[in-house]
Structures are given as structure tokens and as C-alpha cells.
Amino acid sequence: MAGAVILLHPRSAAAGAVTALLTFGMGAVVALLADRSVAVFNGFVVVGTLLGGFRAGLGYPPAPLANGAIAAAAATIPLAVVGVVTGRQVVAVVFALFLAASLGILGALVAAGANRRRGRS
């Protein structure tokens, strides 16, 4: 099929997911050392999904938004599994996955702008 754009670039999505997971790990360490551990960890999760989406969007300029959403949602799956196992409602877990994908798209939008400025669109 001539002119078709492949939306998923596995290497870019994986790099974004690893970036987000590393940020989550740093958040867990900081949260253990802080007084308000849940709030601090949630802040790191938000920043991590944004960074993961940004990293995935930089890696594949033809489709940054799809890769950013997939990277952020994939990185959040371990947190969702822990949430279900510890008794969270499934609806809340699904909402968290959609929120993570949305934040990944936001990070990828910033990456798309950076790609345009660098002439890689």
C-alpha cells in the first residue's frame, strides 16, 4: 500500500515506556523518603507519563501521538495490576489507564512541535 503510515513504532513506544517506568521508580524512592508519599508518587506518575509520551513522540515523527499514548498506557499497566490486586475498583483502574494515555498524547504533542522545529516531520 503506497503512502501508508505505520502508526506504531515498537522501539519508540518501548523507549517511552521505559522512560515512564524509570520516573515511576524514582517517584517510589522519593515517596518513601517524603512525608506525603501518595501525593508525591502521584506527581511522579503524572510527570512520568508526560515524559514517556514525549520520548515516544520524539522517536517516530510520522505518528508521535499514537506512540505517546501507547507508551504511557503500557507503562501504567503494572500500576493498574497492583491497583486491582489491592482492591481498587476496576472502573478506577480503567480511568487511570485512559488518563495515562491522554497525558502521553500531551507529551507527544510537545515532541511533535520539537520534531517540526528540528525539521523531522
KOLGU-4560 file (N, C-alpha, C; in nm, 3 decimals, padded with zeros to 5 digits):
<recs>
<n_xx: 00.085 n_yy: -00.117 n_zz: 00.000 ca_xx: 00.000 ca_yy: 00.000 ca_zz: 00.000 c_xx: 00.089 c_yy: 00.123 c_zz: 00.000 mol: A seq: 1 type: MET>
<n_xx: 00.091 n_yy: 00.198 n_zz: -00.106 ca_xx: 00.178 ca_yy: 00.313 ca_zz: -00.120 c_xx: 00.128 c_yy: 00.427 c_zz: -00.033 mol: A seq: 2 type: ALA>
<n_xx: 00.220 n_yy: 00.491 n_zz: 00.036 ca_xx: 00.186 ca_yy: 00.609 ca_zz: 00.115 c_xx: 00.126 c_yy: 00.579 c_zz: 00.251 mol: A seq: 3 type: GLY>
<n_xx: 00.117 n_yy: 00.454 n_zz: 00.290 ca_xx: 00.060 ca_yy: 00.420 ca_zz: 00.420 c_xx: 00.159 c_yy: 00.455 c_zz: 00.530 mol: A seq: 4 type: ALA>
<n_xx: 00.106 n_yy: 00.506 n_zz: 00.641 ca_xx: 00.189 ca_yy: 00.541 ca_zz: 00.755 c_xx: 00.167 c_yy: 00.436 c_zz: 00.864 mol: A seq: 5 type: VAL>
<n_xx: 00.273 n_yy: 00.376 n_zz: 00.907 ca_xx: 00.265 ca_yy: 00.280 ca_zz: 01.016 c_xx: 00.257 c_yy: 00.359 c_zz: 01.145 mol: A seq: 6 type: ILE>
<n_xx: 00.153 n_yy: 00.335 n_zz: 01.224 ca_xx: 00.131 ca_yy: 00.415 ca_zz: 01.344 c_xx: 00.218 c_yy: 00.373 c_zz: 01.462 mol: A seq: 7 type: LEU>
<n_xx: 00.244 n_yy: 00.246 n_zz: 01.476 ca_xx: 00.319 ca_yy: 00.200 ca_zz: 01.593 c_xx: 00.463 c_yy: 00.171 c_zz: 01.556 mol: A seq: 8 type: LEU>
<n_xx: 00.552 n_yy: 00.233 n_zz: 01.626 ca_xx: 00.694 ca_yy: 00.206 ca_zz: 01.612 c_xx: 00.739 c_yy: 00.144 c_zz: 01.744 mol: A seq: 9 type: HIS>
<n_xx: 00.756 n_yy: 00.011 n_zz: 01.749 ca_xx: 00.780 ca_yy: -00.057 ca_zz: 01.877 c_xx: 00.899 c_yy: -00.004 c_zz: 01.955 mol: A seq: 10 type: PRO>
<n_xx: 01.006 n_yy: 00.031 n_zz: 01.888 ca_xx: 01.125 ca_yy: 00.080 ca_zz: 01.958 c_xx: 01.098 c_yy: 00.214 c_zz: 02.026 mol: A seq: 11 type: ARG>
<n_xx: 01.025 n_yy: 00.303 n_zz: 01.959 ca_xx: 00.993 ca_yy: 00.433 ca_zz: 02.019 c_xx: 00.895 c_yy: 00.417 c_zz: 02.136 mol: A seq: 12 type: SER>
<n_xx: 00.794 n_yy: 00.332 n_zz: 02.118 ca_xx: 00.698 ca_yy: 00.311 ca_zz: 02.226 c_xx: 00.766 c_yy: 00.246 c_zz: 02.347 mol: A seq: 13 type: ALA>
<n_xx: 00.857 n_yy: 00.153 n_zz: 02.322 ca_xx: 00.929 ca_yy: 00.089 ca_zz: 02.433 c_xx: 01.020 c_yy: 00.189 c_zz: 02.504 mol: A seq: 14 type: ALA>
<n_xx: 01.086 n_yy: 00.275 n_zz: 02.429 ca_xx: 01.172 ca_yy: 00.377 ca_zz: 02.491 c_xx: 01.090 c_yy: 00.472 c_zz: 02.577 mol: A seq: 15 type: ALA>
<n_xx: 00.972 n_yy: 00.509 n_zz: 02.529 ca_xx: 00.884 ca_yy: 00.594 ca_zz: 02.609 c_xx: 00.835 c_yy: 00.525 c_zz: 02.734 mol: A seq: 16 type: GLY>
<n_xx: 00.800 n_yy: 00.398 n_zz: 02.722 ca_xx: 00.753 ca_yy: 00.322 ca_zz: 02.839 c_xx: 00.864 c_yy: 00.306 c_zz: 02.941 mol: A seq: 17 type: ALA>
<n_xx: 00.985 n_yy: 00.281 n_zz: 02.897 ca_xx: 01.098 ca_yy: 00.267 ca_zz: 02.990 c_xx: 01.125 c_yy: 00.400 c_zz: 03.060 mol: A seq: 18 type: VAL>
<n_xx: 01.116 n_yy: 00.510 n_zz: 02.987 ca_xx: 01.134 ca_yy: 00.642 ca_zz: 03.047 c_xx: 01.030 c_yy: 00.665 c_zz: 03.157 mol: A seq: 19 type: THR>
<n_xx: 00.904 n_yy: 00.632 n_zz: 03.127 ca_xx: 00.799 ca_yy: 00.649 ca_zz: 03.227 c_xx: 00.822 c_yy: 00.558 c_zz: 03.347 mol: A seq: 20 type: ALA>
<n_xx: 00.859 n_yy: 00.433 n_zz: 03.323 ca_xx: 00.882 ca_yy: 00.340 ca_zz: 03.434 c_xx: 00.999 c_yy: 00.384 c_zz: 03.522 mol: A seq: 21 type: LEU>
<n_xx: 01.104 n_yy: 00.438 n_zz: 03.462 ca_xx: 01.215 ca_yy: 00.488 ca_zz: 03.542 c_xx: 01.171 c_yy: 00.606 c_zz: 03.629 mol: A seq: 22 type: LEU>
<n_xx: 01.087 n_yy: 00.691 n_zz: 03.574 ca_xx: 01.034 ca_yy: 00.803 ca_zz: 03.651 c_xx: 00.946 c_yy: 00.753 c_zz: 03.764 mol: A seq: 23 type: THR>
<n_xx: 00.865 n_yy: 00.651 n_zz: 03.738 ca_xx: 00.782 ca_yy: 00.591 ca_zz: 03.844 c_xx: 00.871 c_yy: 00.536 c_zz: 03.955 mol: A seq: 24 type: PHE>
<n_xx: 00.980 n_yy: 00.471 n_zz: 03.917 ca_xx: 01.073 ca_yy: 00.416 ca_zz: 04.016 c_xx: 01.135 c_yy: 00.524 c_zz: 04.102 mol: A seq: 25 type: GLY>
<n_xx: 01.176 n_yy: 00.634 n_zz: 04.038 ca_xx: 01.230 ca_yy: 00.746 ca_zz: 04.114 c_xx: 01.124 c_yy: 00.802 c_zz: 04.207 mol: A seq: 26 type: MET>
<n_xx: 01.000 n_yy: 00.807 n_zz: 04.160 ca_xx: 00.891 ca_yy: 00.855 ca_zz: 04.244 c_xx: 00.867 c_yy: 00.766 c_zz: 04.364 mol: A seq: 27 type: GLY>
<n_xx: 00.880 n_yy: 00.637 n_zz: 04.346 ca_xx: 00.861 ca_yy: 00.545 ca_zz: 04.458 c_xx: 00.970 c_yy: 00.566 c_zz: 04.563 mol: A seq: 28 type: ALA>
<n_xx: 01.093 n_yy: 00.587 n_zz: 04.518 ca_xx: 01.202 ca_yy: 00.610 ca_zz: 04.613 c_xx: 01.182 c_yy: 00.741 c_zz: 04.687 mol: A seq: 29 type: VAL>
<n_xx: 01.148 n_yy: 00.846 n_zz: 04.615 ca_xx: 01.125 ca_yy: 00.976 ca_zz: 04.678 c_xx: 01.004 c_yy: 00.970 c_zz: 04.771 mol: A seq: 30 type: VAL>
<n_xx: 00.900 n_yy: 00.899 n_zz: 04.730 ca_xx: 00.780 ca_yy: 00.888 ca_zz: 04.812 c_xx: 00.808 c_yy: 00.816 c_zz: 04.943 mol: A seq: 31 type: ALA>
<n_xx: 00.898 n_yy: 00.720 n_zz: 04.942 ca_xx: 00.934 ca_yy: 00.653 ca_zz: 05.066 c_xx: 01.008 c_yy: 00.745 c_zz: 05.162 mol: A seq: 32 type: LEU>
<n_xx: 01.079 n_yy: 00.842 n_zz: 05.106 ca_xx: 01.156 ca_yy: 00.936 ca_zz: 05.188 c_xx: 01.075 c_yy: 01.059 c_zz: 05.229 mol: A seq: 33 type: LEU>
<n_xx: 00.961 n_yy: 01.084 n_zz: 05.163 ca_xx: 00.882 ca_yy: 01.205 ca_zz: 05.188 c_xx: 00.771 c_yy: 01.178 c_zz: 05.290 mol: A seq: 34 type: ALA>
<n_xx: 00.718 n_yy: 01.285 n_zz: 05.343 ca_xx: 00.608 ca_yy: 01.272 ca_zz: 05.439 c_xx: 00.476 c_yy: 01.238 c_zz: 05.370 mol: A seq: 35 type: ASP>
<n_xx: 00.448 n_yy: 01.301 n_zz: 05.261 ca_xx: 00.322 ca_yy: 01.279 ca_zz: 05.189 c_xx: 00.349 c_yy: 01.185 c_zz: 05.070 mol: A seq: 36 type: ARG>
<n_xx: 00.362 n_yy: 01.060 n_zz: 05.099 ca_xx: 00.410 ca_yy: 00.966 ca_zz: 05.000 c_xx: 00.314 c_yy: 00.947 c_zz: 04.883 mol: A seq: 37 type: SER>
<n_xx: 00.184 n_yy: 00.942 n_zz: 04.906 ca_xx: 00.090 ca_yy: 00.918 ca_zz: 04.796 c_xx: 00.087 c_yy: 01.036 c_zz: 04.701 mol: A seq: 38 type: VAL>
<n_xx: 00.083 n_yy: 01.157 n_zz: 04.754 ca_xx: 00.080 ca_yy: 01.275 ca_zz: 04.669 c_xx: 00.208 c_yy: 01.288 c_zz: 04.587 mol: A seq: 39 type: ALA>
<n_xx: 00.320 n_yy: 01.261 n_zz: 04.649 ca_xx: 00.448 ca_yy: 01.271 ca_zz: 04.579 c_xx: 00.456 c_yy: 01.167 c_zz: 04.468 mol: A seq: 40 type: VAL>
<n_xx: 00.416 n_yy: 01.043 n_zz: 04.500 ca_xx: 00.422 ca_yy: 00.938 ca_zz: 04.399 c_xx: 00.327 c_yy: 00.969 c_zz: 04.283 mol: A seq: 41 type: PHE>
<n_xx: 00.207 n_yy: 01.018 n_zz: 04.312 ca_xx: 00.113 ca_yy: 01.054 ca_zz: 04.205 c_xx: 00.169 c_yy: 01.164 c_zz: 04.116 mol: A seq: 42 type: ASN>
<n_xx: 00.240 n_yy: 01.258 n_zz: 04.174 ca_xx: 00.304 ca_yy: 01.362 ca_zz: 04.094 c_xx: 00.409 c_yy: 01.304 c_zz: 04.001 mol: A seq: 43 type: GLY>
<n_xx: 00.486 n_yy: 01.209 n_zz: 04.050 ca_xx: 00.585 ca_yy: 01.144 ca_zz: 03.965 c_xx: 00.519 c_yy: 01.061 c_zz: 03.855 mol: A seq: 44 type: PHE>
<n_xx: 00.404 n_yy: 01.002 n_zz: 03.884 ca_xx: 00.332 ca_yy: 00.925 ca_zz: 03.781 c_xx: 00.286 c_yy: 01.019 c_zz: 03.670 mol: A seq: 45 type: VAL>
<n_xx: 00.234 n_yy: 01.136 n_zz: 03.705 ca_xx: 00.189 ca_yy: 01.232 ca_zz: 03.603 c_xx: 00.309 c_yy: 01.277 c_zz: 03.519 mol: A seq: 46 type: VAL>
<n_xx: 00.417 n_yy: 01.315 n_zz: 03.585 ca_xx: 00.536 ca_yy: 01.361 ca_zz: 03.512 c_xx: 00.594 c_yy: 01.246 c_zz: 03.428 mol: A seq: 47 type: VAL>
<n_xx: 00.593 n_yy: 01.126 n_zz: 03.482 ca_xx: 00.647 ca_yy: 01.011 ca_zz: 03.408 c_xx: 00.568 c_yy: 00.980 c_zz: 03.282 mol: A seq: 48 type: GLY>
<n_xx: 00.435 n_yy: 00.988 n_zz: 03.290 ca_xx: 00.357 ca_yy: 00.961 ca_zz: 03.169 c_xx: 00.377 c_yy: 01.071 c_zz: 03.065 mol: A seq: 49 type: THR>
<n_xx: 00.391 n_yy: 01.195 n_zz: 03.110 ca_xx: 00.422 ca_yy: 01.304 ca_zz: 03.016 c_xx: 00.557 c_yy: 01.283 c_zz: 02.949 mol: A seq: 50 type: LEU>
<n_xx: 00.658 n_yy: 01.249 n_zz: 03.029 ca_xx: 00.792 ca_yy: 01.226 ca_zz: 02.974 c_xx: 00.795 c_yy: 01.104 c_zz: 02.882 mol: A seq: 51 type: LEU>
<n_xx: 00.723 n_yy: 00.999 n_zz: 02.920 ca_xx: 00.718 ca_yy: 00.880 ca_zz: 02.835 c_xx: 00.654 c_yy: 00.909 c_zz: 02.701 mol: A seq: 52 type: GLY>
<n_xx: 00.546 n_yy: 00.986 n_zz: 02.702 ca_xx: 00.483 ca_yy: 01.025 ca_zz: 02.576 c_xx: 00.574 c_yy: 01.113 c_zz: 02.492 mol: A seq: 53 type: GLY>
<n_xx: 00.646 n_yy: 01.204 n_zz: 02.559 ca_xx: 00.741 ca_yy: 01.291 ca_zz: 02.489 c_xx: 00.851 c_yy: 01.209 c_zz: 02.423 mol: A seq: 54 type: PHE>
<n_xx: 00.907 n_yy: 01.115 n_zz: 02.497 ca_xx: 01.017 ca_yy: 01.032 ca_zz: 02.443 c_xx: 00.969 c_yy: 00.947 c_zz: 02.326 mol: A seq: 55 type: ARG>
<n_xx: 00.850 n_yy: 00.890 n_zz: 02.340 ca_xx: 00.797 ca_yy: 00.808 ca_zz: 02.230 c_xx: 00.767 c_yy: 00.894 c_zz: 02.108 mol: A seq: 56 type: ALA>
<n_xx: 00.719 n_yy: 01.015 n_zz: 02.129 ca_xx: 00.689 ca_yy: 01.105 ca_zz: 02.018 c_xx: 00.813 c_yy: 01.153 c_zz: 01.945 mol: A seq: 57 type: GLY>
<n_xx: 00.922 n_yy: 01.170 n_zz: 02.017 ca_xx: 01.047 ca_yy: 01.210 ca_zz: 01.952 c_xx: 01.103 c_yy: 01.099 c_zz: 01.864 mol: A seq: 58 type: LEU>
<n_xx: 01.079 n_yy: 00.976 n_zz: 01.902 ca_xx: 01.141 ca_yy: 00.863 ca_zz: 01.833 c_xx: 01.081 c_yy: 00.830 c_zz: 01.698 mol: A seq: 59 type: GLY>
<n_xx: 00.956 n_yy: 00.871 n_zz: 01.674 ca_xx: 00.891 ca_yy: 00.835 ca_zz: 01.547 c_xx: 00.804 c_yy: 00.952 c_zz: 01.501 mol: A seq: 60 type: TYR>
<n_xx: 00.861 n_yy: 01.049 n_zz: 01.430 ca_xx: 00.787 ca_yy: 01.169 ca_zz: 01.390 c_xx: 00.662 c_yy: 01.147 c_zz: 01.305 mol: A seq: 61 type: PRO>
<n_xx: 00.650 n_yy: 01.043 n_zz: 01.222 ca_xx: 00.527 ca_yy: 01.030 ca_zz: 01.143 c_xx: 00.401 c_yy: 01.007 c_zz: 01.227 mol: A seq: 62 type: PRO>
<n_xx: 00.413 n_yy: 00.947 n_zz: 01.343 ca_xx: 00.295 ca_yy: 00.919 ca_zz: 01.426 c_xx: 00.330 c_yy: 00.935 c_zz: 01.574 mol: A seq: 63 type: ALA>
<n_xx: 00.358 n_yy: 01.057 n_zz: 01.620 ca_xx: 00.400 ca_yy: 01.073 ca_zz: 01.759 c_xx: 00.288 c_yy: 01.049 c_zz: 01.859 mol: A seq: 64 type: PRO>
<n_xx: 00.166 n_yy: 01.087 n_zz: 01.827 ca_xx: 00.057 ca_yy: 01.078 ca_zz: 01.924 c_xx: 00.022 c_yy: 00.934 c_zz: 01.958 mol: A seq: 65 type: LEU>
<n_xx: 00.016 n_yy: 00.849 n_zz: 01.857 ca_xx: -00.017 ca_yy: 00.708 ca_zz: 01.881 c_xx: 00.091 c_yy: 00.642 c_zz: 01.967 mol: A seq: 66 type: ALA>
<n_xx: 00.216 n_yy: 00.670 n_zz: 01.936 ca_xx: 00.325 ca_yy: 00.610 ca_zz: 02.013 c_xx: 00.331 c_yy: 00.665 c_zz: 02.154 mol: A seq: 67 type: ASN>
<n_xx: 00.302 n_yy: 00.794 n_zz: 02.172 ca_xx: 00.299 ca_yy: 00.852 ca_zz: 02.306 c_xx: 00.190 c_yy: 00.792 c_zz: 02.392 mol: A seq: 68 type: GLY>
<n_xx: 00.072 n_yy: 00.774 n_zz: 02.335 ca_xx: -00.039 ca_yy: 00.714 ca_zz: 02.410 c_xx: -00.009 c_yy: 00.570 c_zz: 02.448 mol: A seq: 69 type: ALA>
<n_xx: 00.043 n_yy: 00.494 n_zz: 02.356 ca_xx: 00.073 ca_yy: 00.353 ca_zz: 02.382 c_xx: 00.184 c_yy: 00.340 c_zz: 02.486 mol: A seq: 70 type: ILE>
<n_xx: 00.286 n_yy: 00.423 n_zz: 02.476 ca_xx: 00.397 ca_yy: 00.415 ca_zz: 02.571 c_xx: 00.350 c_yy: 00.447 c_zz: 02.713 mol: A seq: 71 type: ALA>
<n_xx: 00.272 n_yy: 00.553 n_zz: 02.729 ca_xx: 00.227 ca_yy: 00.592 ca_zz: 02.862 c_xx: 00.130 c_yy: 00.489 c_zz: 02.920 mol: A seq: 72 type: ALA>
<n_xx: 00.039 n_yy: 00.439 n_zz: 02.839 ca_xx: -00.056 ca_yy: 00.339 ca_zz: 02.888 c_xx: 00.015 c_yy: 00.208 c_zz: 02.922 mol: A seq: 73 type: ALA>
<n_xx: 00.112 n_yy: 00.169 n_zz: 02.840 ca_xx: 00.186 ca_yy: 00.045 ca_zz: 02.868 c_xx: 00.265 c_yy: 00.056 c_zz: 02.998 mol: A seq: 74 type: ALA>
<n_xx: 00.322 n_yy: 00.173 n_zz: 03.023 ca_xx: 00.398 ca_yy: 00.191 ca_zz: 03.148 c_xx: 00.308 c_yy: 00.191 c_zz: 03.270 mol: A seq: 75 type: ALA>
<n_xx: 00.182 n_yy: 00.226 n_zz: 03.252 ca_xx: 00.089 ca_yy: 00.234 ca_zz: 03.364 c_xx: 00.024 c_yy: 00.099 c_zz: 03.394 mol: A seq: 76 type: THR>
<n_xx: 00.036 n_yy: 00.003 n_zz: 03.304 ca_xx: -00.026 ca_yy: -00.128 ca_zz: 03.326 c_xx: 00.022 c_yy: -00.194 c_zz: 03.456 mol: A seq: 77 type: ILE>
<n_xx: 00.151 n_yy: -00.193 n_zz: 03.490 ca_xx: 00.189 ca_yy: -00.254 ca_zz: 03.619 c_xx: 00.121 c_yy: -00.187 c_zz: 03.739 mol: A seq: 78 type: PRO>
<n_xx: 00.106 n_yy: -00.055 n_zz: 03.734 ca_xx: 00.036 ca_yy: 00.015 ca_zz: 03.842 c_xx: -00.110 c_yy: -00.027 c_zz: 03.846 mol: A seq: 79 type: LEU>
<n_xx: -00.170 n_yy: -00.047 n_zz: 03.729 ca_xx: -00.310 ca_yy: -00.090 ca_zz: 03.724 c_xx: -00.327 c_yy: -00.229 c_zz: 03.781 mol: A seq: 80 type: ALA>
<n_xx: -00.235 n_yy: -00.318 n_zz: 03.750 ca_xx: -00.242 ca_yy: -00.455 ca_zz: 03.804 c_xx: -00.231 c_yy: -00.452 c_zz: 03.957 mol: A seq: 81 type: VAL>
<n_xx: -00.139 n_yy: -00.372 n_zz: 04.008 ca_xx: -00.125 ca_yy: -00.359 ca_zz: 04.153 c_xx: -00.254 c_yy: -00.301 c_zz: 04.212 mol: A seq: 82 type: VAL>
<n_xx: -00.315 n_yy: -00.206 n_zz: 04.144 ca_xx: -00.439 ca_yy: -00.149 ca_zz: 04.192 c_xx: -00.552 c_yy: -00.249 c_zz: 04.200 mol: A seq: 83 type: GLY>
<n_xx: -00.564 n_yy: -00.334 n_zz: 04.100 ca_xx: -00.670 ca_yy: -00.436 ca_zz: 04.101 c_xx: -00.643 c_yy: -00.539 c_zz: 04.210 mol: A seq: 84 type: VAL>
<n_xx: -00.517 n_yy: -00.580 n_zz: 04.225 ca_xx: -00.482 ca_yy: -00.680 ca_zz: 04.325 c_xx: -00.507 c_yy: -00.627 c_zz: 04.466 mol: A seq: 85 type: VAL>
<n_xx: -00.482 n_yy: -00.499 n_zz: 04.488 ca_xx: -00.501 ca_yy: -00.442 ca_zz: 04.622 c_xx: -00.644 c_yy: -00.398 c_zz: 04.648 mol: A seq: 86 type: THR>
<n_xx: -00.735 n_yy: -00.424 n_zz: 04.556 ca_xx: -00.876 ca_yy: -00.400 ca_zz: 04.582 c_xx: -00.934 c_yy: -00.273 c_zz: 04.524 mol: A seq: 87 type: GLY>
<n_xx: -00.866 n_yy: -00.207 n_zz: 04.437 ca_xx: -00.923 ca_yy: -00.088 ca_zz: 04.373 c_xx: -01.035 c_yy: -00.131 c_zz: 04.279 mol: A seq: 88 type: ARG>
<n_xx: -01.127 n_yy: -00.039 n_zz: 04.257 ca_xx: -01.234 ca_yy: -00.069 ca_zz: 04.163 c_xx: -01.179 c_yy: -00.073 c_zz: 04.022 mol: A seq: 89 type: GLN>
<n_xx: -01.230 n_yy: -00.163 n_zz: 03.943 ca_xx: -01.182 ca_yy: -00.180 ca_zz: 03.806 c_xx: -01.210 c_yy: -00.054 c_zz: 03.724 mol: A seq: 90 type: VAL>
<n_xx: -01.321 n_yy: 00.012 n_zz: 03.751 ca_xx: -01.354 ca_yy: 00.135 ca_zz: 03.677 c_xx: -01.247 c_yy: 00.242 c_zz: 03.702 mol: A seq: 91 type: VAL>
<n_xx: -01.200 n_yy: 00.252 n_zz: 03.825 ca_xx: -01.095 ca_yy: 00.349 ca_zz: 03.857 c_xx: -00.965 c_yy: 00.314 c_zz: 03.786 mol: A seq: 92 type: ALA>
<n_xx: -00.936 n_yy: 00.187 n_zz: 03.774 ca_xx: -00.813 ca_yy: 00.144 ca_zz: 03.706 c_xx: -00.821 c_yy: 00.174 c_zz: 03.557 mol: A seq: 93 type: VAL>
<n_xx: -00.936 n_yy: 00.148 n_zz: 03.496 ca_xx: -00.954 ca_yy: 00.178 ca_zz: 03.354 c_xx: -00.943 c_yy: 00.328 c_zz: 03.331 mol: A seq: 94 type: VAL>
<n_xx: -01.002 n_yy: 00.408 n_zz: 03.421 ca_xx: -00.991 ca_yy: 00.554 ca_zz: 03.410 c_xx: -00.844 c_yy: 00.596 c_zz: 03.418 mol: A seq: 95 type: PHE>
<n_xx: -00.769 n_yy: 00.536 n_zz: 03.509 ca_xx: -00.627 ca_yy: 00.570 ca_zz: 03.522 c_xx: -00.550 c_yy: 00.539 c_zz: 03.394 mol: A seq: 96 type: ALA>
<n_xx: -00.584 n_yy: 00.428 n_zz: 03.327 ca_xx: -00.517 ca_yy: 00.395 ca_zz: 03.201 c_xx: -00.550 c_yy: 00.497 c_zz: 03.092 mol: A seq: 97 type: LEU>
<n_xx: -00.677 n_yy: 00.537 n_zz: 03.085 ca_xx: -00.714 ca_yy: 00.640 ca_zz: 02.987 c_xx: -00.649 c_yy: 00.774 c_zz: 03.019 mol: A seq: 98 type: PHE>
<n_xx: -00.639 n_yy: 00.808 n_zz: 03.146 ca_xx: -00.573 ca_yy: 00.931 ca_zz: 03.185 c_xx: -00.425 c_yy: 00.927 c_zz: 03.148 mol: A seq: 99 type: LEU>
<n_xx: -00.361 n_yy: 00.813 n_zz: 03.171 ca_xx: -00.220 ca_yy: 00.799 ca_zz: 03.134 c_xx: -00.201 c_yy: 00.814 c_zz: 02.984 mol: A seq: 100 type: ALA>
<n_xx: -00.289 n_yy: 00.752 n_zz: 02.905 ca_xx: -00.278 ca_yy: 00.764 ca_zz: 02.759 c_xx: -00.297 c_yy: 00.909 c_zz: 02.716 mol: A seq: 101 type: ALA>
<n_xx: -00.388 n_yy: 00.980 n_zz: 02.781 ca_xx: -00.410 ca_yy: 01.120 ca_zz: 02.748 c_xx: -00.289 c_yy: 01.205 c_zz: 02.781 mol: A seq: 102 type: SER>
<n_xx: -00.227 n_yy: 01.179 n_zz: 02.895 ca_xx: -00.105 ca_yy: 01.252 ca_zz: 02.930 c_xx: 00.009 c_yy: 01.216 c_zz: 02.835 mol: A seq: 103 type: LEU>
<n_xx: 00.014 n_yy: 01.092 n_zz: 02.790 ca_xx: 00.114 ca_yy: 01.053 ca_zz: 02.691 c_xx: 00.095 c_yy: 01.127 c_zz: 02.560 mol: A seq: 104 type: GLY>
<n_xx: -00.031 n_yy: 01.146 n_zz: 02.521 ca_xx: -00.059 ca_yy: 01.223 ca_zz: 02.400 c_xx: -00.015 c_yy: 01.368 c_zz: 02.417 mol: A seq: 105 type: ILE>
<n_xx: -00.038 n_yy: 01.425 n_zz: 02.534 ca_xx: 00.004 ca_yy: 01.562 ca_zz: 02.560 c_xx: 00.156 c_yy: 01.575 c_zz: 02.549 mol: A seq: 106 type: LEU>
<n_xx: 00.228 n_yy: 01.480 n_zz: 02.607 ca_xx: 00.373 ca_yy: 01.482 ca_zz: 02.594 c_xx: 00.418 c_yy: 01.464 c_zz: 02.450 mol: A seq: 107 type: GLY>
<n_xx: 00.346 n_yy: 01.380 n_zz: 02.375 ca_xx: 00.381 ca_yy: 01.358 ca_zz: 02.235 c_xx: 00.351 c_yy: 01.481 c_zz: 02.150 mol: A seq: 108 type: ALA>
<n_xx: 00.250 n_yy: 01.559 n_zz: 02.188 ca_xx: 00.223 ca_yy: 01.684 ca_zz: 02.116 c_xx: 00.341 c_yy: 01.780 c_zz: 02.128 mol: A seq: 109 type: LEU>
<n_xx: 00.399 n_yy: 01.788 n_zz: 02.246 ca_xx: 00.518 ca_yy: 01.871 ca_zz: 02.265 c_xx: 00.633 c_yy: 01.817 c_zz: 02.180 mol: A seq: 110 type: VAL>
<n_xx: 00.647 n_yy: 01.684 n_zz: 02.175 ca_xx: 00.751 ca_yy: 01.624 ca_zz: 02.092 c_xx: 00.728 c_yy: 01.651 c_zz: 01.945 mol: A seq: 111 type: ALA>
<n_xx: 00.601 n_yy: 01.651 n_zz: 01.903 ca_xx: 00.571 ca_yy: 01.681 ca_zz: 01.762 c_xx: 00.615 c_yy: 01.822 c_zz: 01.727 mol: A seq: 112 type: ALA>
<n_xx: 00.593 n_yy: 01.915 n_zz: 01.819 ca_xx: 00.641 ca_yy: 02.052 ca_zz: 01.795 c_xx: 00.792 c_yy: 02.058 c_zz: 01.787 mol: A seq: 113 type: GLY>
<n_xx: 00.859 n_yy: 01.982 n_zz: 01.873 ca_xx: 01.006 ca_yy: 01.978 ca_zz: 01.869 c_xx: 01.054 c_yy: 01.915 c_zz: 01.740 mol: A seq: 114 type: ALA>
<n_xx: 00.984 n_yy: 01.811 n_zz: 01.693 ca_xx: 01.021 ca_yy: 01.749 ca_zz: 01.566 c_xx: 01.006 c_yy: 01.847 c_zz: 01.450 mol: A seq: 115 type: ASN>
<n_xx: 00.899 n_yy: 01.926 n_zz: 01.452 ca_xx: 00.878 ca_yy: 02.025 ca_zz: 01.345 c_xx: 00.989 c_yy: 02.130 c_zz: 01.347 mol: A seq: 116 type: ARG>
<n_xx: 01.026 n_yy: 02.177 n_zz: 01.467 ca_xx: 01.130 ca_yy: 02.279 ca_zz: 01.475 c_xx: 01.265 c_yy: 02.225 c_zz: 01.426 mol: A seq: 117 type: ARG>
<n_xx: 01.286 n_yy: 02.094 n_zz: 01.446 ca_xx: 01.412 ca_yy: 02.033 ca_zz: 01.401 c_xx: 01.404 c_yy: 01.989 c_zz: 01.255 mol: A seq: 118 type: ARG>
<n_xx: 01.287 n_yy: 02.002 n_zz: 01.195 ca_xx: 01.271 ca_yy: 01.964 ca_zz: 01.055 c_xx: 01.257 c_yy: 01.816 c_zz: 01.032 mol: A seq: 119 type: GLY>
<n_xx: 01.203 n_yy: 01.743 n_zz: 01.133 ca_xx: 01.190 ca_yy: 01.597 ca_zz: 01.121 c_xx: 01.045 c_yy: 01.554 c_zz: 01.109 mol: A seq: 120 type: ARG>
<n_xx: 00.961 n_yy: 01.629 n_zz: 01.043 ca_xx: 00.820 ca_yy: 01.588 ca_zz: 01.034 c_xx: 00.788 c_yy: 01.513 c_zz: 00.913 mol: A seq: 121 type: SER>
</recs>
